[in-house]
């Protein structure tokens, strides 16, 4: 079972929704609870959202945000479902350790000097 303690978020802001991000104007296509839909409808909506995410210009930032913010458990974020993100968190924790979220934090660019 996953811990419910808060993850570090100070350096992982919610991704700015790029003008071309489809979820910007169609949040209901991505933000839904699978359990509230008939199984075939849920499967179809998940697949449609994942397909759209595949072309998203901010998918990397979106996934980073969704992994480090457990309050974003429902819906599709960066072509992943809540259970898929839970599995990714567990895998990251087993490979990197308890501070796995820090590994997802973008590092400032350094000069080549």
N, C-alpha and C positions, 0 to 999 in steps of 0.2 A: 504494500500500500504506500502511496506517495505521501510525503510530508505535506502539511498544509501551511508551513511557515512561508512568509512572504519572500519572494525572490528579489535580489537587488535590481532596482530599476532606474537608479539615478542617471546612469549613462546610456540607457536604452529607451529613448523616447518613442512614443507611438509614431509609426511612420506617417510622414506627410502624404496625404493622398495625391498622387500625381494626377494631373489633369486627364491623362489617358486611362487611369485605373478604372475598370468597369464597376468595381464595388462602390466607387464614389457616388454614383447616381442610381445604383441598383442594390442597395444594402439587403433588401429582403431576399434576394437570390443567394446571398452568402450567409446571412445571419438567421438561422432557424434551428430548432431543436428536432433532431431526427425522430425522437419518440413521439412527437405530436403529429407525425405524418404517417400515412399508410406506407408499408415497407417499399413497395415498388415506386411510389412517388418520392420517397426519401432518397432511394438509390439513384433515381433519375436526376433529382435536384443536385445531389452531391456530385455526380459525374459532370453535369453541366457547369457547375461552379468550378470544379477542378480544371476543366478544359479552358475556361476563361482565365483562370489563374496562370495557366501555362504560358500565356502571352503577356503577363503583367510586367511592367517596367520596374516595379518596386517589390517583387516577390521575395527577394533576399531579406530586405528590411522587414517585410511583413512577417516572414517566418521567424526571424529573430525576436520581433515583438511578441508574437503569439506564444513562443516557447518560454519567454521570460515573464509573461503575464498570465497566470493561471485563471484570472477572472475572465479571460477570453476563451473559455473552454468550449463554448457552443459555436456552431457554424463552421464555415470553411475559411481558413486563413492560409494563404500561400499554398493552396492545393492540398491542405491537410485537414482532417477531421479532429475533433477533440481527442478521441481515443488514439489516433495516430500520433498526435503531439505528445500525449502521455507516454507512449512507447519511445518516442524520440528522446524525451527527457530522461527516461530510465536508462536508455542506451548511453546518452551523454554522461550521466552520472556514473555508470559502471566503467566507462572508458577514461573519463577525465577526472572524476572524483566529485566531491561535494561542492566544489566551487566551479562547476561546469558553466554556470551562467556567465561568469567573467570571461570565459573563452569566447563567448558570442558577442561581447562588447567590442564595437569597432575601435581600433587603435588609431590615434592621430597619425597622419602621414609624416614620414620622416624624410629629411633631405638626404641626398646621396653623398653627403660630404664625409 
